[in-house]
C-alpha cells in the first residue's frame, strides 16, 4: 500500500494495513437493497438513516473498508426502485464525518467525473475523515448512464487509455509541491495550471482501488492501483482465483509496486443450514426483481442463448441474491469455512453485503466475527 498516515483520530496503523489476515469491508450500502435485487420488506433502504447505521455498525465492528457502488440509475437502465442510489462522493463525505476507523471509499466513474474535480473532492474527504479517504475508480461500462449525461462511451481499450490520463492527473495534483500548478497535455485531457489545495493528508496520496478484469485493465492496476477488486464467483473454483491473484501481484511487482487483492461475497447465514436456505429462497424467490435481474445480465452480455438454460438460471439466481460474487451460505461455521478458503487462496480482503442489513450485519458481528477471530483470520476488534 502506498498510502500511509497517522490519522488525526489517533490510529497509528492505516486500516488497510491492519494485521488481520483477512480484511473486511462493506459493499453497496448506498444503494436501495444493497447488492440484492430484492423487494423484500427487510431490504436495505436508500435513506440516510439506514445507510448511516450500516456504516457506523460496520465501523464499530472493526471493518477496514466501506465501499459504495456508483449508479446514476440502476444497472439495467430501467426506472425501478434500484435506481435509488446515493451519489458516492457526497455520501462518502457524510459517512467519513460519522465514522472513526474504516477507510471510506468514493466510487468514481472516470468517464463521468473530471479528474480535477475528483482530486479536490477526495482530498476534502481525506481531511474530513482524518486520513481515511480512498477512491474506487472505474473506467465506465454503463451506456445508459453515459447517454443520460451526454457523454461518449468509448470502446473498451480506449476507456483505459483515457483512465491512464485521468489517474495521472489526479496523482500529480495530489503529490505536487504545495501551491505548485500542474500542466498536462494528453489525448483525452488537457490541464493548464492545475491546482489541488489542500493536499490529502495521506502521502503520497489516498489508496486507489480498481476492479478491471480484462487484459487491458491489468497494466492499469499494476501501475496505479493499491487494491485490485477481483470478484470470484465460486467457492469450489478458487484455484482459478489463485492464478488470478498471482498474475495481478506479479505484474505489480514487475513495476516495483505491491498491491492487495480483494474480492466480493454476500452472506446468507442462520443458525442452521436449513434456515439459511429457507431465508435465501424467501428474499430471492418470493421477492426477487427478476425483470431487473434479466436486464442487468443482458446488459453485461449474458443471455440464455449463449449460456444455456441451466447456466442462465444459475446466473439469474446469484444476481438476484447478491450479485455475481461468492455466495457465503449456511451456518456461521459454514461462512467462516468459506472465508478461510478465501484467505488461504491469497485474497487480502473481502467486501461483503447482506440481504437484510438491519438483521444480518449484527448477526455477522455476534455470530461470525468471534469465529473469525478464533480461526486466526481477525484480531479482536476491542481497540475500536
N, C-alpha and C positions, 0 to 999 in steps of 0.2 A: 504494500500500500504506500502510495506517495504522500498522502495527506497526514500530517501529524500536527497536533496542537494540544497543549494543556488547556482545557476549556475553562471558561470563566465560572462554570458550575462546579469546578473543583475535582474533576475526574482526571487522574494522571495518565490513564491509558485510553486512547481513542477506542470507542466501542467496536469498530470494525477490526481492531487489532486485539480484541479480548482473548484471554487464554482458553476460551471454550473451544472444544474440538469441533462442535457443530454450532455455528452461529445461527440465530433465528431472526426472522423478520416477518412483518405482515404485508399482505399484498391486496390492493384493491379496495381498501376500506373507505375510499372517497366516492364509491360508486353504488348506486341502488342495487341491492342484492349481493354486493361484493363480487366475487367471481362466479357465483352460481346464478344461472339463468332460471330462477325460480320465483314464482309469485306466492310462495308460502307466507302465511301471515307473520311468521317469526323471522323473515329475512331482514338483513341489514337495510336500513333506510338511508337515503341520501338527504339526511338532515344534520345540521351542525351538532346537535347534542349527541346524536348517535355516533357520528364519526369521531368526535372528540373523545367520547367514552372509550371507543375501541383503541384509539391511540394511547390514551392515558393508561388503560389497563395493560396493554402490551408493554408499555414503558415501565410500569411498576413491576411487571414480571421479569424484567431484565432483557427483553428483546433488544437486539442490536440495531435493527433497521425498521423503518416504516416507509413503505413504497406505494405510491398511488399509481393508478392506471390513467393514461391520457386518452380521453374521449371527448370530442365535441358533440358527437351524437353516438348512439350505440353502434357497435362494430358492424352490424348488418345494414346500417343506414336507414332503418325504419324509425317510426315515431313511437316506439314502445316505451314503457317505464324505464327501460335500461339506458335510455338517453339521459337520465338524471345522474349527472356526474359532476362533482365539484372540480373546477379548474385546479390543476395540480400545484401551481406556483403560489397563488394567493392562499390556497388551502395549506400548503406546507409552511407558510409564514405563521398562520394561526396555530397550527399543530406545534411548530417549533417553540412558540411562546408559551405553550401549555404543557410541555413535557420537560424532562430534565436529564435523560440518559441516552435514548436511542438517537441514531442518525436519521434525520428526516430528509427524504429524497423528494426532489421535484422531477417528475417525468416530463421530458421536453421533446416535442417533435421538432427536429432541427429544420425541417422544411417549412414550418409554420411560424416559428418564433425567431426573430432576428438575433444574431449572436451578441450584439452589443447590449440589447435589452436583457437577454438571458443572463449575461455575465453580471450585470448590475443587480438583477433580481436575486440570483443565488448568493451573491456576496452580501446582500442585505439580510437574507435569511441566515447566513452564517453568523452575522453579528447578533441577530435576534436570538439565535439558539446557543450562543456561546461557543461556536465552533463545531456545530453538528449538522451542517447542511451538506447535501450531496446532490448530484444530478444523474438521473437515469435518462440517457439520451437515446432517442430512436430516430432512425433515418426516414421513417414515414412509410406507410403502406395502405392507409385507409382512403381510397379515392373519393368517396362521398364527402369526407371532411375537407380534402383539398379543394374539391369543387365548390363546397359551401363557402369557403374563404377566398375563392377566386385565384387559387394557386395552381401552378402547373405541376402535375405529377410526373416527375422524371422517371425514366426507366431505372431498373434496379441498381446497376453498377454506377450510373450517374448520380443516384441519390447518395451513394457512399463517397463519390468524388466530391460532391457538394459538402457532405458531412465532414470530410477531412479539412476543408477550408473553414467550416463553421467552428469546429472544436479548436483549431489552431488559433483563430481569432480570440475565442473565449480564454484560452490558456495564456495567450500573450497579454491580454488585458489584465488578467488576474496576477500575473507574475512580473509585469513591468515595474520598474522603479516608481516610487511614489510621485504622482503628478506627471509622469512621463507619458507623452502621447505616442500612439502606435499607428503606423500606416500599414495597410495590407492591400495588395493587388492580386486578385485571383480571377479565375474564370467565372465563378458564381457570386463572389462577394468582393466588394471594394470598400475600403475604410480609410478615411483621411482623418488624421489626428484623433484617433480613438482613445477614449479615456474611461476608466472604471475606478471610481473612488467612492468610499473607502475600499481597500483591498479586502478579500476574505481573510478571516483570522487564520484559517488552515493554510499551511505552507507546504509545497508551493501553491497548492490550490485544493479545493474540496474534491472528494472522491468522485470518480466518474464510473457509471455502470452502463453497459450496452448488452443488448440481447440478440445481436445479429448471429445468424447460424450459417450463412452462405459462405462460399469461398472468398467472395469479395469482402465480407464483413470481418473475416479473421485478421487481415492486416490492420484494419481499423482498431480492433480490440487490442492487438499486440502493441500498437503504437500509442494508443490513447486511453484505454480503459484500465481502471484499477480492479474492477469486478466484471466478470463475464457472467451474464444471466443466461443459463443454458437449460431450459426445461427438458425434462426427460419423462417420457410418457408411461414407462412400465417398470415396476419394481423387479419383474422377472427378466429384464434385459439390461441390467445395469453394467454389464461388461461393455456394451456399446458406449455407455456413458463414460466409462473409464478411459476408453480410447479417445473420446472427445475431450475430456479433461486434460489428458496427456498432450494432445495436439495444441490446445489453447495455451497451456502453460509453457510448453517448449517453444512455441512461436514468440511468446512474450520474452522468454529468456534469451532468445536469439538476438533481440534488440536491446538487451540489458535491463529488462524490466521483470518484476514479479507481479502476478495477478492472483486474485481469488476467483474461484468458480462457484457460483450459487445456482440452485435450481428452484423449482416451484412444486408445491403439492397442496392438496386440500384434505382436511382432516374430517372424517366422519366416524366419531367414536362414541361408544356407550359401554356400559359395564359388561355386556355380553355381545358376542358376535351377532346373535340373532336380533338383538335390539338395534345394533348398528345397521344391519341390513334393512330392517324394517324402517328405520329413520331415513336411510338413503332413498328407499322406494317412496316414502311419503312425500319428501320435498322435491324429488326429481320426477317421479312418475305421475303423482297426483297433481302437483303444482308447477311442473316444469313448463317453460315457454318454448315449446317445440318449434313454433314458427320462427322465432328469433334465432333459435339454435341452428335450424336448417339454413337460414340466410347467412348466418355467420360462417358456417362451414363452407358453403358455396363461395363465399367471398374470398376465403383463403385457398380456394382451388380444390376443395374436396367435394365429391359427388358420388351418387350411387353407381353410376356407370363405370367410374374409374376404380372404385373400391370393391364393389360387390355388396350385396345386401347385408351380409354378416358384419363386415368391417365398417360399413356405414352406420349400422345400428350401434356398434361399439363406440365410434367417434361421437355419435349423437348423444349417447348416454353420458359420456365423460364430459363433453362440452356443457351439457345442461347441469351436471352435478357440480362442476367447479372449474371447467376449462381443461385444456389439453396438457395437464400436468400429472404428477404422481398422485394416485388415489391411496390415501392412508386410511384404510377402512378396518374397523374391528374394535377390539378392546384396547385399553391403554397399553397393555403389553404388546399387542399387535402393532400399534402405532410406533412404539419405541423400537421394536424389531425393525420396522421399515426405516426409521430414521437412523438406526445403527448401520443398516446396509448402505444408506446414502452416504454416511460419513466414511464408512470403510472403503467405498469405491473411490473416494477422493474429493467429494464436494466439501467446500469450506463452510457453506451455509445453505439455508433453505428459506424461501419466503412461503408463508402459509396463509390459507384462507379457510373459512368455515361456512357452512350453510346458514347457521343461526348464531351470529356472533355473540349476542347477549347471553345465550346459554352455553355456547361451545367454547368460547375463549376462557371464561372462568373454570370450566371443566378441564380444559387443557392445563391451566395453571395449577389446579389442585390434584389432578389425577396423573397427568403425563409428565409435567416438569420434574416432580420428585423422582420419577423413574429414570428420566434422562440424567439427572444428577447421580443417581445410584449406578447407572451404567457407565459413568465417567465421560459422558458427552457434554455435560454442562457443569460449571461451578455453581455453588449455591448463590442465589441472587439477593442475599440479605444485605449486600452492600448498597443496594438501590435506595 
